[in-house]
Amino acid sequence: KGFIHIAHGVRNTASGLRYVIYAFLTSLEKPWEVIAEPSGYLLAPQGEERVGDVSNVLFTNGAIARSNGDIYLYYASSDTRLHVAETDIDRLCDYLLHTPKDPLRSPDCVRQRCLLISHNLAFMGKKDD
């Protein structure tokens, strides 16, 4: 469907700045055109990832896509630790293509997240039946 881009950047939050990893998708035919720009972030520092030489920071060190569809996303936290997150291409594409764009207002973001959670819980309930 397109080219997957995984990057890192600063996200402003109520408690201050947080350096996160995000993803977006560009067109195969026109790689300069963004076709999917999910709101929020793909990964953000949690727990001990928030503490280190430069606190509250995640940044990507690259990714490996295997022929079986597995994806390994290498990242570091707070300039202190190295990690790897695992996913697969189907799950990453689902995130990219079905997470709406950031509405840029806190109340709208909360409403958007509540709808996504409700939708996902309903989907999981149907899947378990």
DSSP file with accessible surface (Angstrom, degrees, kcal/mol):
  #  RESIDUE AA STRUCTURE BP1 BP2  ACC     N-H-->O    O-->H-N    N-H-->O    O-->H-N    TCO  KAPPA ALPHA  PHI   PSI    X-CA   Y-CA   Z-CA
    1    1 A K              0   0  186      0, 0.0    27,-0.5     0, 0.0     2,-0.3   0.000 360.0 360.0 360.0 -24.4    0.0    0.0    0.0
    2    2 A G  E     -A   27   0A  20     25,-0.2     2,-0.5    26,-0.1    25,-0.2  -0.988 360.0 -54.9 174.9-171.9    2.9    2.4    0.5
    3    3 A F  E     -A   26   0A  98     23,-2.4    23,-2.3    -2,-0.3     2,-0.5  -0.843  45.8-139.2 -96.7 127.9    6.3    3.0    2.2
    4    4 A I  E     -A   25   0A  55     -2,-0.5     2,-0.4    21,-0.2    21,-0.2  -0.746  17.1-165.6 -87.9 129.9    6.4    2.7    6.0
    5    5 A H  E     -A   24   0A  68     19,-2.8    19,-1.9    -2,-0.5     2,-0.5  -0.965   5.5-170.2-116.1 131.2    8.4    5.4    7.8
    6    6 A I  E     +A   23   0A  45     -2,-0.4     2,-0.3    17,-0.2    17,-0.2  -0.991  23.2 150.7-121.5 124.5    9.4    5.0   11.4
    7    7 A A  E     -A   22   0A  26     15,-2.3    15,-2.3    -2,-0.5     2,-0.3  -0.807  34.9-124.1-141.9 179.3   10.9    8.1   13.0
    8    8 A H  E     +A   21   0A  70     -2,-0.3     2,-0.3    13,-0.3    13,-0.2  -0.960  33.6 145.8-134.1 151.7   11.3    9.9   16.4
    9    9 A G  E     -A   20   0A  16     11,-2.2    11,-2.7    -2,-0.3     2,-0.3  -0.982  47.1 -72.8-170.7 173.5   10.4   13.3   17.5
   10   10 A V  E     -A   19   0A  85     -2,-0.3     2,-0.5     9,-0.2     9,-0.2  -0.625  35.2-166.7 -85.8 134.1    9.2   15.5   20.4
   11   11 A R  E     -A   18   0A  71      7,-3.1     7,-2.2    -2,-0.3     2,-0.4  -0.987  17.5-135.2-119.1 127.4    5.5   15.3   21.5
   12   12 A N  E     +A   17   0A 126     -2,-0.5     2,-0.3     5,-0.2     5,-0.2  -0.681  30.4 175.2 -82.9 131.1    4.2   18.0   23.8
   13   13 A T  E >   -A   16   0A  33      3,-1.5     3,-1.8    -2,-0.4    -2,-0.0  -0.837  47.5 -99.6-128.2 170.6    2.1   16.7   26.7
   14   14 A A  T 3  S+     0   0  118     -2,-0.3     3,-0.1     1,-0.3    -1,-0.0   0.820 124.9  48.3 -60.3 -29.6    0.5   18.3   29.8
   15   15 A S  T 3  S-     0   0  102      1,-0.3    -1,-0.3     3,-0.0     2,-0.2   0.293 125.9 -87.5 -95.8  10.2    3.4   17.1   31.9
   16   16 A G  E <   -A   13   0A  30     -3,-1.8    -3,-1.5     2,-0.1    -1,-0.3  -0.675  69.4 -21.3 118.9-171.4    6.1   18.4   29.5
   17   17 A L  E     -A   12   0A 114     -2,-0.2     2,-0.4    -5,-0.2    -5,-0.2  -0.470  50.7-173.2 -78.9 143.3    8.0   17.2   26.4
   18   18 A R  E     -A   11   0A  54     -7,-2.2    -7,-3.1    -2,-0.2     2,-0.6  -0.996  19.8-138.3-137.5 130.0    8.3   13.5   25.6
   19   19 A Y  E     +Ab  10  57A  76     37,-2.1    39,-1.2    -2,-0.4    -9,-0.2  -0.800  37.2 172.0 -90.9 118.7   10.5   12.1   22.8
   20   20 A V  E     -A    9   0A   5    -11,-2.7   -11,-2.2    -2,-0.6     2,-0.4  -0.719  35.0-115.1-125.4 170.3    8.5    9.3   21.1
   21   21 A I  E     +AC   8  43A   0     22,-2.8    21,-2.5   -13,-0.2    22,-2.1  -0.917  37.5 176.3-107.1 132.0    8.6    7.0   18.1
   22   22 A Y  E     -A    7   0A  89    -15,-2.3   -15,-2.3    -2,-0.4     2,-0.3  -0.820  14.3-149.7-129.7 169.7    5.9    7.5   15.5
   23   23 A A  E     +A    6   0A   3     -2,-0.3     2,-0.3   -17,-0.2   -17,-0.2  -0.979  13.8 172.9-140.1 152.2    5.1    6.0   12.1
   24   24 A F  E     -A    5   0A  45    -19,-1.9   -19,-2.8    -2,-0.3     2,-0.4  -0.953  23.3-125.9-151.3 169.8    3.4    7.1    8.9
   25   25 A L  E     -AD   4  36A   3     11,-2.6    10,-2.9    -2,-0.3    11,-1.7  -0.966  16.8-164.5-125.4 135.1    2.8    5.8    5.4
   26   26 A T  E     -AD   3  34A   5    -23,-2.3   -23,-2.4    -2,-0.4     8,-0.2  -0.835  34.7 -87.6-116.2 160.2    3.6    7.5    2.1
   27   27 A S  E     -A    2   0A  11      6,-2.3   -25,-0.2     3,-0.7     6,-0.2  -0.286  21.2-140.0 -64.4 143.1    2.3    6.6   -1.4
   28   28 A L  S    S+     0   0   85    -27,-0.5    -1,-0.1     1,-0.2   -26,-0.1   0.886 106.4  41.4 -67.1 -40.1    4.1    4.0   -3.5
   29   29 A E  S    S+     0   0  154      1,-0.3    -1,-0.2     2,-0.1     3,-0.1   0.833 131.2  24.3 -77.5 -36.0    3.6    6.1   -6.7
   30   30 A K    >   -     0   0   98      3,-0.1     3,-2.8     1,-0.1    -3,-0.7  -0.733  69.7-175.7-130.4  82.7    4.4    9.5   -5.0
   31   31 A P  T 3  S+     0   0   58      0, 0.0    -1,-0.1     0, 0.0    -3,-0.1   0.635  80.3  65.0 -62.4 -10.3    6.6    8.7   -2.0
   32   32 A W  T 3  S+     0   0  189     -6,-0.1     2,-0.6    -3,-0.1    -3,-0.0   0.586  86.4  87.1 -85.3  -8.4    6.6   12.4   -1.0
   33   33 A E  S <  S-     0   0   85     -3,-2.8    -6,-2.3    -6,-0.2     2,-0.4  -0.819  74.5-140.1 -98.2 121.9    2.8   12.2   -0.3
   34   34 A V  E     +D   26   0A  72     -2,-0.6    -8,-0.3    -8,-0.2     3,-0.1  -0.639  24.4 173.2 -77.6 126.9    1.7   11.1    3.1
   35   35 A I  E     +     0   0A  89    -10,-2.9     2,-0.3    -2,-0.4    -9,-0.2   0.557  68.9  29.5-111.4 -14.5   -1.3    8.8    2.9
   36   36 A A  E     +D   25   0A  12    -11,-1.7   -11,-2.6     2,-0.0    -1,-0.3  -0.942  55.8 170.0-148.9 125.5   -1.7    7.7    6.5
   37   37 A E        -     0   0   99     -2,-0.3    65,-0.5   -13,-0.2   -13,-0.1  -0.731  21.4-155.7-136.8  80.1   -0.7    9.7    9.6
   38   38 A P        -     0   0   14      0, 0.0    63,-0.2     0, 0.0   -15,-0.2  -0.266  20.7-115.7 -60.6 145.4   -1.9    8.0   12.8
   39   39 A S  S    S+     0   0    4     61,-2.4     2,-0.2    62,-0.1    62,-0.1  -0.301  78.0  13.0 -74.8 164.4   -2.4   10.3   15.8
   40   40 A G  S    S-     0   0   13    -18,-0.0     2,-0.3    -2,-0.0    62,-0.1  -0.494 101.7 -56.3  76.1-134.7   -0.3    9.9   18.9
   41   41 A Y        -     0   0   91     -2,-0.2   -19,-0.3     1,-0.1     3,-0.1  -0.943  20.6-136.2-145.1 160.7    2.7    7.7   18.8
   42   42 A L  S    S+     0   0   44    -21,-2.5     2,-0.3     1,-0.4   -20,-0.2   0.884  95.7   6.1 -83.6 -46.7    3.8    4.2   18.0
   43   43 A L  B     -C   21   0A  42    -22,-2.1   -22,-2.8    15,-0.0    -1,-0.4  -0.997  65.8-179.6-137.6 143.5    6.1    3.9   21.1
   44   44 A A        -     0   0    6     -2,-0.3   -24,-0.1   -24,-0.2     5,-0.1  -0.966  41.2 -86.7-138.2 153.1    6.6    6.2   24.1
   45   45 A P        -     0   0    3      0, 0.0     2,-0.3     0, 0.0    13,-0.1  -0.343  48.2-179.6 -63.6 138.0    8.9    5.8   27.1
   46   46 A Q    >   -     0   0  150     -2,-0.0     3,-2.3     0, 0.0     4,-0.2  -0.980  46.4 -25.3-134.9 151.8    7.4    3.9   30.1
   47   47 A G  G >  S+     0   0   61     -2,-0.3     3,-1.9     1,-0.3     4,-0.2  -0.186 132.9   1.1  51.2-129.2    8.7    2.9   33.5
   48   48 A E  G >  S+     0   0  136      1,-0.3     3,-1.4     2,-0.2    -1,-0.3   0.668 120.8  76.1 -69.9 -13.1   12.4    2.7   33.7
   49   49 A E  G <  S+     0   0   26     -3,-2.3     8,-0.5     1,-0.2    -1,-0.3   0.757  89.6  61.0 -63.7 -20.1   12.7    3.7   30.0
   50   50 A R  G <  S+     0   0  112     -3,-1.9     6,-1.6    -4,-0.2     2,-0.4   0.579  95.3  72.7 -82.1 -10.6   11.9    7.3   31.3
   51   51 A V    <   +     0   0   91     -3,-1.4     2,-0.3     4,-0.2    29,-0.1  -0.903  66.2  77.5-114.8 133.5   15.0    7.5   33.5
   52   52 A G  S    S-     0   0   25     -2,-0.4     3,-0.4     1,-0.1    27,-0.2  -0.986  92.1 -36.9 167.1-159.9   18.6    7.9   32.3
   53   53 A D  S    S+     0   0  138     25,-0.9     2,-0.5     1,-0.3    26,-0.2   0.873 138.6  22.4 -60.2 -40.6   21.2   10.3   31.0
   54   54 A V  S    S-     0   0   68     24,-1.4     3,-0.4     3,-0.1    -1,-0.3  -0.894  98.7-141.6-127.2  99.9   18.5   12.2   28.9
   55   55 A S        +     0   0   73     -2,-0.5    -4,-0.2    -3,-0.4    -5,-0.1  -0.186  69.7  18.7 -70.9 154.7   15.2   11.4   30.6
   56   56 A N  S    S+     0   0   24     -6,-1.6   -37,-2.1     1,-0.2     2,-0.4   0.840  92.4 129.8  62.5  42.4   11.8   10.7   29.0
   57   57 A V  B     +b   19   0A  19     -8,-0.5    21,-2.7    -3,-0.4     2,-0.4  -0.980  32.8 176.9-133.2 134.3   13.2    9.9   25.5
   58   58 A L  E     +E   77   0B   1    -39,-1.2     2,-0.3    -2,-0.4    19,-0.2  -0.989  10.4 175.1-124.5 143.6   12.8    7.1   23.0
   59   59 A F  E     -E   76   0B  47     17,-1.9    17,-2.6    -2,-0.4     2,-0.2  -0.995  28.8-113.6-146.8 147.7   14.5    7.1   19.6
   60   60 A T  E     -E   75   0B  25     -2,-0.3    15,-0.3    15,-0.2     3,-0.1  -0.519  16.9-172.1 -82.8 145.7   14.7    4.5   16.9
   61   61 A N  E     -     0   0B  83     13,-3.1    14,-0.2     1,-0.5     2,-0.2   0.169  62.2 -77.1-114.7   9.5   17.8    2.7   15.8
   62   62 A G  E     -E   74   0B  34     12,-0.7    12,-2.6     2,-0.0    -1,-0.5  -0.489  43.4-108.4 119.7 173.0   16.3    1.0   12.8
   63   63 A A  E     -E   73   0B  54     10,-0.2     2,-0.5    -2,-0.2    10,-0.2  -0.975  10.1-146.2-141.5 153.3   14.0   -1.9   12.0
   64   64 A I  E     -E   72   0B  86      8,-2.5     8,-2.6    -2,-0.3     2,-0.6  -0.992   8.8-161.8-121.9 126.4   14.3   -5.3   10.4
   65   65 A A  E     -E   71   0B  83     -2,-0.5     6,-0.2     6,-0.2     2,-0.2  -0.951  14.8-152.8-106.7 119.6   11.5   -6.7    8.3
   66   66 A R    >   -     0   0  132      4,-3.1     3,-2.0    -2,-0.6    -2,-0.0  -0.541  26.0-113.0 -90.6 159.6   11.7  -10.5    7.9
   67   67 A S  T 3  S+     0   0  133      1,-0.3    -1,-0.1    -2,-0.2    -2,-0.0   0.760 115.3  61.3 -64.9 -22.0   10.3  -12.4    4.9
   68   68 A N  T 3  S-     0   0   97      2,-0.1    -1,-0.3     1,-0.0    -3,-0.0   0.440 123.5-101.2 -84.8   2.0    7.8  -14.1    7.2
   69   69 A G  S <  S+     0   0   17     -3,-2.0    20,-2.5     1,-0.3    21,-0.1   0.274  77.8 136.8  99.4 -11.9    6.2  -10.7    8.0
   70   70 A D  E     - F   0  88B  54     18,-0.2    -4,-3.1    19,-0.1     2,-0.4  -0.429  36.6-159.0 -68.5 144.7    7.8  -10.3   11.5
   71   71 A I  E     -EF  65  87B  11     16,-2.8    16,-2.3    -6,-0.2     2,-0.5  -0.995   7.4-162.4-127.5 132.3    9.2   -6.8   12.2
   72   72 A Y  E     -EF  64  86B  50     -8,-2.6    -8,-2.5    -2,-0.4     2,-0.7  -0.972   7.2-163.4-113.3 118.8   11.8   -6.0   14.8
   73   73 A L  E     -EF  63  85B   9     12,-3.0    12,-2.7    -2,-0.5     2,-0.4  -0.923   7.0-155.6-106.5 112.2   12.0   -2.3   15.8
   74   74 A Y  E     +EF  62  84B  82    -12,-2.6   -13,-3.1    -2,-0.7   -12,-0.7  -0.729  23.9 160.5 -89.4 134.0   15.2   -1.4   17.6
   75   75 A Y  E     -EF  60  83B  23      8,-2.2     8,-3.6    -2,-0.4     2,-0.3  -0.972  28.3-138.5-149.2 161.9   15.1    1.6   19.9
   76   76 A A  E     -EF  59  82B   8    -17,-2.6   -17,-1.9    -2,-0.3     2,-0.4  -0.876  14.1-143.4-121.4 155.4   16.9    3.2   22.8
   77   77 A S  E >> S-EF  58  81B   0      4,-2.1     3,-2.6    -2,-0.3     4,-1.8  -0.980  70.1 -19.9-126.6 132.7   15.6    4.9   25.9
   78   78 A S  T 34 S-     0   0    0    -21,-2.7   -24,-1.4    -2,-0.4   -25,-0.9   0.747 108.8 -75.5  49.6  34.7   16.9    7.9   27.8
   79   79 A D  T 34 S+     0   0   81    -26,-0.2    -1,-0.3   -27,-0.2     3,-0.1   0.771 126.8  82.7  52.3  29.5   20.4    7.5   26.2
   80   80 A T  T <4 S+     0   0   69     -3,-2.6     2,-0.3     1,-0.3    -2,-0.2   0.647  83.1  36.1-130.1 -34.5   20.9    4.6   28.6
   81   81 A R  E  <  -F   77   0B  69     -4,-1.8    -4,-2.1   -32,-0.1     2,-0.4  -0.917  57.4-141.2-131.6 156.0   19.3    1.4   27.3
   82   82 A L  E     +F   76   0B 118     -2,-0.3     2,-0.3    -6,-0.2    -6,-0.2  -0.920  27.3 174.9-115.3 139.8   18.7   -0.5   24.0
   83   83 A H  E     -F   75   0B  41     -8,-3.6    -8,-2.2    -2,-0.4     2,-0.4  -0.881  22.2-144.2-135.9 167.4   15.5   -2.4   23.3
   84   84 A V  E     -F   74   0B  65     -2,-0.3     2,-0.4   -10,-0.2   -10,-0.2  -0.997   9.8-161.2-136.2 131.5   13.7   -4.3   20.6
   85   85 A A  E     -F   73   0B  26    -12,-2.7   -12,-3.0    -2,-0.4     2,-0.4  -0.902  12.9-147.5-107.1 142.6    9.9   -4.3   20.0
   86   86 A E  E     +F   72   0B 143     -2,-0.4     2,-0.3   -14,-0.2   -14,-0.2  -0.905  32.1 135.6-113.5 139.6    8.3   -7.0   18.0
   87   87 A T  E     -F   71   0B  39    -16,-2.3   -16,-2.8    -2,-0.4     2,-0.3  -0.833  40.8-114.9-152.2-166.7    5.3   -6.8   15.7
   88   88 A D  E  >  -F   70   0B  49    -18,-0.3     4,-2.5    -2,-0.3   -18,-0.2  -0.936  28.7-106.2-138.6 165.7    4.3   -8.0   12.2
   89   89 A I  H  > S+     0   0   63    -20,-2.5     4,-2.7    -2,-0.3     5,-0.2   0.868 116.6  53.7 -62.3 -37.1    3.5   -6.3    9.0
   90   90 A D  H  > S+     0   0  129      2,-0.2     4,-2.3     1,-0.2    -1,-0.2   0.930 111.8  44.4 -64.2 -45.1   -0.2   -6.9    9.2
   91   91 A R  H  > S+     0   0  169      2,-0.2     4,-2.3     1,-0.2    -2,-0.2   0.915 114.5  48.9 -66.3 -41.8   -0.5   -5.4   12.7
   92   92 A L  H  X S+     0   0    9     -4,-2.5     4,-2.7     1,-0.2    -2,-0.2   0.933 112.6  47.8 -65.3 -42.4    1.7   -2.4   11.7
   93   93 A C  H  X S+     0   0   36     -4,-2.7     4,-2.9    -5,-0.2     5,-0.3   0.897 109.6  53.5 -65.3 -38.4   -0.3   -1.8    8.6
   94   94 A D  H  X S+     0   0   87     -4,-2.3     4,-2.0    -5,-0.2    -1,-0.2   0.940 110.8  46.9 -59.9 -45.7   -3.6   -2.1   10.6
   95   95 A Y  H  X S+     0   0   45     -4,-2.3     4,-1.2     1,-0.2    -2,-0.2   0.946 115.4  45.7 -59.6 -48.6   -2.3    0.6   13.0
   96   96 A L  H  < S+     0   0    2     -4,-2.7    -2,-0.2     1,-0.2    -1,-0.2   0.902 120.4  37.2 -63.6 -42.6   -1.2    2.9   10.1
   97   97 A L  H  < S+     0   0   65     -4,-2.9    -1,-0.2    -5,-0.2    -2,-0.2   0.663 123.0  38.8 -88.9 -16.8   -4.3    2.6    8.1
   98   98 A H  H  < S+     0   0  123     -4,-2.0    -2,-0.2    -5,-0.3    -1,-0.2   0.384  89.6  90.7-119.3   4.1   -7.0    2.5   10.8
   99   99 A T  S  < S-     0   0   27     -4,-1.2   -62,-0.2    -5,-0.2     3,-0.1  -0.897  78.5-126.1 -98.2 120.6   -5.7    4.9   13.4
  100  100 A P        -     0   0   52      0, 0.0   -61,-2.4     0, 0.0    -2,-0.1  -0.188  28.2 -90.9 -66.7 160.9   -7.2    8.3   12.6
  101  101 A K        -     0   0  140    -63,-0.2   -62,-0.1     1,-0.1   -65,-0.0  -0.294  54.0 -86.7 -65.6 152.1   -5.2   11.5   12.2
  102  102 A D        -     0   0   33    -65,-0.5    -1,-0.1     1,-0.2     7,-0.0  -0.426  29.0-153.5 -64.7 123.3   -4.5   13.6   15.3
  103  103 A P        -     0   0   45      0, 0.0    -1,-0.2     0, 0.0     5,-0.1   0.571  28.7-134.8 -77.3  -7.4   -7.4   16.1   15.7
  104  104 A L  S    S+     0   0  146      1,-0.1     2,-0.4     2,-0.1    -2,-0.1   0.570  72.9  95.4  70.2  12.2   -5.0   18.5   17.6
  105  105 A R  S  > S-     0   0  146      1,-0.1     4,-2.5     0, 0.0     5,-0.2  -0.998  73.3-133.4-133.3 132.9   -7.3   19.3   20.5
  106  106 A S  H  > S+     0   0   98     -2,-0.4     4,-2.4     1,-0.2     5,-0.2   0.894 105.1  47.8 -53.5 -49.6   -7.2   17.5   23.8
  107  107 A P  H  > S+     0   0   63      0, 0.0     4,-2.3     0, 0.0    -1,-0.2   0.913 113.9  48.5 -61.5 -36.4  -11.0   16.9   24.2
  108  108 A D  H  > S+     0   0   45     -3,-0.2     4,-2.6     2,-0.2    -2,-0.2   0.879 109.9  52.2 -68.8 -37.0  -11.2   15.6   20.6
  109  109 A C  H  X S+     0   0   29     -4,-2.5     4,-2.6     2,-0.2    -1,-0.2   0.913 109.8  49.0 -63.8 -42.2   -8.2   13.3   21.2
  110  110 A V  H  X S+     0   0   93     -4,-2.4     4,-2.6    -5,-0.2    -2,-0.2   0.948 112.6  47.3 -63.2 -46.8   -9.9   11.9   24.3
  111  111 A R  H  X S+     0   0  141     -4,-2.3     4,-2.3     1,-0.2    -2,-0.2   0.931 112.5  50.4 -59.1 -44.4  -13.2   11.3   22.3
  112  112 A Q  H  X S+     0   0   28     -4,-2.6     4,-2.2     1,-0.2    -2,-0.2   0.923 111.5  47.1 -61.1 -46.1  -11.2    9.7   19.5
  113  113 A R  H  X S+     0   0   82     -4,-2.6     4,-2.6     2,-0.2    -1,-0.2   0.902 110.0  53.0 -65.2 -41.0   -9.3    7.3   21.8
  114  114 A C  H  X S+     0   0   72     -4,-2.6     4,-2.5     1,-0.2    -1,-0.2   0.920 110.4  48.0 -61.3 -42.4  -12.6    6.3   23.6
  115  115 A L  H  X S+     0   0  124     -4,-2.3     4,-2.6    -5,-0.2    -2,-0.2   0.913 111.7  49.8 -64.4 -41.5  -14.2    5.5   20.3
  116  116 A L  H  X S+     0   0   37     -4,-2.2     4,-2.8     2,-0.2    -2,-0.2   0.922 111.7  48.1 -63.2 -43.6  -11.1    3.4   19.2
  117  117 A I  H  X S+     0   0   98     -4,-2.6     4,-2.8     2,-0.2     5,-0.2   0.938 112.6  48.4 -63.2 -46.3  -11.1    1.5   22.5
  118  118 A S  H  X S+     0   0   76     -4,-2.5     4,-2.4     1,-0.2    -2,-0.2   0.927 113.2  48.1 -58.9 -45.4  -14.8    0.8   22.2
  119  119 A H  H  X S+     0   0  122     -4,-2.6     4,-2.6     1,-0.2    -2,-0.2   0.933 113.3  46.9 -61.0 -46.8  -14.4   -0.4   18.6
  120  120 A N  H  X S+     0   0   78     -4,-2.8     4,-2.6     2,-0.2    -2,-0.2   0.894 112.0  50.2 -66.4 -38.7  -11.4   -2.6   19.5
  121  121 A L  H  X S+     0   0  110     -4,-2.8     4,-2.1     2,-0.2    -1,-0.2   0.916 112.1  47.9 -65.1 -41.2  -13.2   -4.1   22.5
  122  122 A A  H  X S+     0   0   53     -4,-2.4     4,-2.0    -5,-0.2    -2,-0.2   0.919 112.5  49.3 -64.2 -42.7  -16.3   -4.9   20.4
  123  123 A F  H  X S+     0   0  113     -4,-2.6     4,-2.2     1,-0.2    -2,-0.2   0.923 110.6  49.8 -62.5 -43.8  -14.1   -6.4   17.7
  124  124 A M  H  X S+     0   0  103     -4,-2.6     4,-1.8     1,-0.2    -1,-0.2   0.884 108.4  53.6 -64.6 -36.5  -12.2   -8.6   20.2
  125  125 A G  H  X S+     0   0   33     -4,-2.1     4,-0.8     1,-0.2    -1,-0.2   0.912 110.9  45.7 -63.6 -41.3  -15.6   -9.8   21.7
  126  126 A K  H >< S+     0   0  158     -4,-2.0     3,-0.5     1,-0.2    -2,-0.2   0.890 110.5  54.3 -68.0 -36.3  -16.7  -10.9   18.2
  127  127 A K  H 3< S+     0   0  155     -4,-2.2    -1,-0.2     1,-0.2    -2,-0.2   0.849 105.9  52.5 -66.9 -35.0  -13.4  -12.5   17.5
  128  128 A D  H 3<        0   0  131     -4,-1.8    -1,-0.2    -5,-0.2    -2,-0.2   0.697 360.0 360.0 -75.0 -20.1  -13.6  -14.6   20.7
  129  129 A D    <<        0   0  169     -4,-0.8    -3,-0.0    -3,-0.5    -4,-0.0  -0.203 360.0 360.0 -69.4 360.0  -17.1  -15.9   19.8
